[in-house]
Amino acid sequence: MNHPEHPRHQLCDELAHPVRFSLVAAIAGTEESEFAAVREHLQVSDSVLSRQASALEAAGIVGIRKGFVGKRPRTWLSLTAEGREKWAKHLAALNAIAGGNP
């Protein structure tokens, strides 16, 4: 008997970490989000967000842009095109798993 692949195989391993999942969820509906706003929303420290954002950047999911507003340094986070695809696929897999689709 040939069964279709279980939806868990469509999950993105990089999004399994709760902070990474939350970070991508927080910025998915935006073009770009300021680091400090995301940090406050997720209720994590600078170092935790920086570490997780860097891991997602290395995976090609998140883009990190640094610049200045006046003389103050700022960092912005955004999803890459690949990141948006992985996010959509990950959510679809979660929905399929939660829906109990065999």
PyRosetta script that sets phi, psi and omega in degrees:
from pyrosetta import init, pose_from_sequence

init()
pose = pose_from_sequence("MNHPEHPRHQLCDELAHPVRFSLVAAIAGTEESEFAAVREHLQVSDSVLSRQASALEAAGIVGIRKGFVGKRPRTWLSLTAEGREKWAKHLAALNAIAGGNP")
pose.set_psi(1, 130.9)
pose.set_omega(1, -177.3)
pose.set_phi(2, -101.1)
pose.set_psi(2, 113.0)
pose.set_omega(2, -179.7)
pose.set_phi(3, -99.0)
pose.set_psi(3, 145.3)
pose.set_omega(3, 174.6)
pose.set_phi(4, -66.7)
pose.set_psi(4, 155.8)
pose.set_omega(4, 179.8)
pose.set_phi(5, -61.9)
pose.set_psi(5, 136.3)
pose.set_omega(5, 178.1)
pose.set_phi(6, -64.3)
pose.set_psi(6, 140.2)
pose.set_omega(6, -177.1)
pose.set_phi(7, -59.7)
pose.set_psi(7, -20.2)
pose.set_omega(7, -180.0)
pose.set_phi(8, -61.2)
pose.set_psi(8, -24.0)
pose.set_omega(8, 178.8)
pose.set_phi(9, -70.6)
pose.set_psi(9, -12.5)
pose.set_omega(9, 178.4)
pose.set_phi(10, -93.7)
pose.set_psi(10, -5.4)
pose.set_omega(10, 178.9)
pose.set_phi(11, -68.3)
pose.set_psi(11, 146.0)
pose.set_omega(11, 178.1)
pose.set_phi(12, -91.2)
pose.set_psi(12, 115.5)
pose.set_omega(12, -177.3)
pose.set_phi(13, -56.3)
pose.set_psi(13, -36.0)
pose.set_omega(13, -178.7)
pose.set_phi(14, -64.9)
pose.set_psi(14, -20.7)
pose.set_omega(14, -178.7)
pose.set_phi(15, -96.5)
pose.set_psi(15, 6.2)
pose.set_omega(15, -179.0)
pose.set_phi(16, -73.0)
pose.set_psi(16, -27.5)
pose.set_omega(16, 179.8)
pose.set_phi(17, -71.7)
pose.set_psi(17, 131.5)
pose.set_omega(17, -175.9)
pose.set_phi(18, -57.0)
pose.set_psi(18, -39.2)
pose.set_omega(18, -179.7)
pose.set_phi(19, -70.9)
pose.set_psi(19, -39.7)
pose.set_omega(19, 178.3)
pose.set_phi(20, -64.4)
pose.set_psi(20, -44.1)
pose.set_omega(20, 178.1)
pose.set_phi(21, -59.3)
pose.set_psi(21, -46.8)
pose.set_omega(21, -179.3)
pose.set_phi(22, -64.5)
pose.set_psi(22, -38.8)
pose.set_omega(22, 178.8)
pose.set_phi(23, -62.1)
pose.set_psi(23, -49.6)
pose.set_omega(23, -179.3)
pose.set_phi(24, -63.7)
pose.set_psi(24, -40.4)
pose.set_omega(24, 177.6)
pose.set_phi(25, -60.9)
pose.set_psi(25, -39.3)
pose.set_omega(25, -177.6)
pose.set_phi(26, -67.8)
pose.set_psi(26, -33.6)
pose.set_omega(26, -175.3)
pose.set_phi(27, -102.5)
pose.set_psi(27, -6.1)
pose.set_omega(27, -175.5)
pose.set_phi(28, -60.3)
pose.set_psi(28, -33.0)
pose.set_omega(28, -178.0)
pose.set_phi(29, -90.7)
pose.set_psi(29, 10.0)
pose.set_omega(29, -177.3)
pose.set_phi(30, -123.3)
pose.set_psi(30, 159.9)
pose.set_omega(30, 171.1)
pose.set_phi(31, -74.6)
pose.set_psi(31, -40.3)
pose.set_omega(31, -176.0)
pose.set_phi(32, -161.5)
pose.set_psi(32, 141.6)
pose.set_omega(32, 179.7)
pose.set_phi(33, -128.7)
pose.set_psi(33, 141.2)
pose.set_omega(33, 179.1)
pose.set_phi(34, -74.5)
pose.set_psi(34, 136.8)
pose.set_omega(34, -177.1)
pose.set_phi(35, -49.5)
pose.set_psi(35, -48.5)
pose.set_omega(35, -176.1)
pose.set_phi(36, -62.1)
pose.set_psi(36, -38.8)
pose.set_omega(36, 179.4)
pose.set_phi(37, -66.4)
pose.set_psi(37, -41.1)
pose.set_omega(37, 178.4)
pose.set_phi(38, -66.2)
pose.set_psi(38, -43.1)
pose.set_omega(38, 178.5)
pose.set_phi(39, -57.2)
pose.set_psi(39, -46.4)
pose.set_omega(39, 179.8)
pose.set_phi(40, -65.6)
pose.set_psi(40, -42.2)
pose.set_omega(40, -179.6)
pose.set_phi(41, -62.0)
pose.set_psi(41, -41.9)
pose.set_omega(41, -178.0)
pose.set_phi(42, -82.9)
pose.set_psi(42, -13.0)
pose.set_omega(42, -179.8)
pose.set_phi(43, 58.4)
pose.set_psi(43, 51.3)
pose.set_omega(43, 177.3)
pose.set_phi(44, -127.6)
pose.set_psi(44, 168.1)
pose.set_omega(44, 178.2)
pose.set_phi(45, -80.9)
pose.set_psi(45, 165.3)
pose.set_omega(45, 175.6)
pose.set_phi(46, -55.3)
pose.set_psi(46, -45.7)
pose.set_omega(46, -175.6)
pose.set_phi(47, -66.2)
pose.set_psi(47, -38.5)
pose.set_omega(47, 178.6)
pose.set_phi(48, -65.4)
pose.set_psi(48, -47.3)
pose.set_omega(48, -179.4)
pose.set_phi(49, -65.4)
pose.set_psi(49, -41.6)
pose.set_omega(49, -180.0)
pose.set_phi(50, -60.9)
pose.set_psi(50, -46.2)
pose.set_omega(50, -179.4)
pose.set_phi(51, -62.2)
pose.set_psi(51, -45.4)
pose.set_omega(51, -178.1)
pose.set_phi(52, -71.7)
pose.set_psi(52, -38.0)
pose.set_omega(52, 177.2)
pose.set_phi(53, -64.5)
pose.set_psi(53, -39.6)
pose.set_omega(53, 178.6)
pose.set_phi(54, -65.0)
pose.set_psi(54, -38.9)
pose.set_omega(54, 177.9)
pose.set_phi(55, -64.2)
pose.set_psi(55, -40.6)
pose.set_omega(55, 178.3)
pose.set_phi(56, -70.0)
pose.set_psi(56, -33.0)
pose.set_omega(56, 176.2)
pose.set_phi(57, -65.5)
pose.set_psi(57, -43.6)
pose.set_omega(57, 178.9)
pose.set_phi(58, -61.9)
pose.set_psi(58, -30.0)
pose.set_omega(58, 179.2)
pose.set_phi(59, -84.7)
pose.set_psi(59, -1.7)
pose.set_omega(59, 179.0)
pose.set_phi(60, 79.7)
pose.set_psi(60, 14.5)
pose.set_omega(60, -176.4)
pose.set_phi(61, -93.3)
pose.set_psi(61, -37.9)
pose.set_omega(61, -175.9)
pose.set_phi(62, -119.6)
pose.set_psi(62, 140.9)
pose.set_omega(62, 171.3)
pose.set_phi(63, -101.9)
pose.set_psi(63, 138.9)
pose.set_omega(63, 178.9)
pose.set_phi(64, -119.5)
pose.set_psi(64, 124.1)
pose.set_omega(64, 179.3)
pose.set_phi(65, -120.6)
pose.set_psi(65, 131.5)
pose.set_omega(65, 177.9)
pose.set_phi(66, -111.6)
pose.set_psi(66, 144.5)
pose.set_omega(66, 179.6)
pose.set_phi(67, -166.6)
pose.set_psi(67, -161.6)
pose.set_omega(67, -178.5)
pose.set_phi(68, -131.2)
pose.set_psi(68, 145.9)
pose.set_omega(68, 167.5)
pose.set_phi(69, -116.8)
pose.set_psi(69, 106.3)
pose.set_omega(69, -168.9)
pose.set_phi(70, 66.7)
pose.set_psi(70, -126.0)
pose.set_omega(70, 178.7)
pose.set_phi(71, -101.1)
pose.set_psi(71, 3.8)
pose.set_omega(71, -176.6)
pose.set_phi(72, -94.6)
pose.set_psi(72, 129.1)
pose.set_omega(72, 177.7)
pose.set_phi(73, -69.1)
pose.set_psi(73, 142.8)
pose.set_omega(73, 179.0)
pose.set_phi(74, -137.7)
pose.set_psi(74, 154.7)
pose.set_omega(74, 175.8)
pose.set_phi(75, -128.4)
pose.set_psi(75, 136.4)
pose.set_omega(75, 178.5)
pose.set_phi(76, -121.3)
pose.set_psi(76, 144.6)
pose.set_omega(76, 179.9)
pose.set_phi(77, -117.1)
pose.set_psi(77, 141.3)
pose.set_omega(77, 177.0)
pose.set_phi(78, -148.6)
pose.set_psi(78, 157.8)
pose.set_omega(78, 174.3)
pose.set_phi(79, -84.6)
pose.set_psi(79, 139.5)
pose.set_omega(79, 173.6)
pose.set_phi(80, -79.6)
pose.set_psi(80, 169.9)
pose.set_omega(80, 175.9)
pose.set_phi(81, -59.7)
pose.set_psi(81, -43.1)
pose.set_omega(81, 177.3)
pose.set_phi(82, -62.2)
pose.set_psi(82, -39.9)
pose.set_omega(82, 178.8)
pose.set_phi(83, -62.4)
pose.set_psi(83, -40.6)
pose.set_omega(83, 178.3)
pose.set_phi(84, -64.4)
pose.set_psi(84, -39.3)
pose.set_omega(84, 177.7)
pose.set_phi(85, -65.0)
pose.set_psi(85, -46.4)
pose.set_omega(85, -180.0)
pose.set_phi(86, -63.4)
pose.set_psi(86, -39.3)
pose.set_omega(86, 179.4)
pose.set_phi(87, -63.0)
pose.set_psi(87, -47.1)
pose.set_omega(87, -179.5)
pose.set_phi(88, -62.5)
pose.set_psi(88, -43.0)
pose.set_omega(88, 179.8)
pose.set_phi(89, -65.5)
pose.set_psi(89, -40.8)
pose.set_omega(89, 179.2)
pose.set_phi(90, -62.7)
pose.set_psi(90, -46.5)
pose.set_omega(90, 179.3)
pose.set_phi(91, -64.4)
pose.set_psi(91, -39.8)
pose.set_omega(91, 178.6)
pose.set_phi(92, -62.6)
pose.set_psi(92, -40.7)
pose.set_omega(92, 178.7)
pose.set_phi(93, -65.3)
pose.set_psi(93, -42.3)
pose.set_omega(93, 178.2)
pose.set_phi(94, -61.8)
pose.set_psi(94, -42.9)
pose.set_omega(94, 178.4)
pose.set_phi(95, -62.9)
pose.set_psi(95, -40.8)
pose.set_omega(95, 178.3)
pose.set_phi(96, -65.0)
pose.set_psi(96, -41.5)
pose.set_omega(96, 178.6)
pose.set_phi(97, -65.8)
pose.set_psi(97, -47.0)
pose.set_omega(97, -178.5)
pose.set_phi(98, -65.4)
pose.set_psi(98, -30.8)
pose.set_omega(98, 179.4)
pose.set_phi(99, -79.3)
pose.set_psi(99, -7.1)
pose.set_omega(99, 178.0)
pose.set_phi(100, 69.4)
pose.set_psi(100, 24.5)
pose.set_omega(100, 179.4)
pose.set_phi(101, -67.6)
pose.set_psi(101, 120.1)
pose.set_omega(101, -179.1)
pose.set_phi(102, -72.4)
pose.dump_pdb("model.pdb")
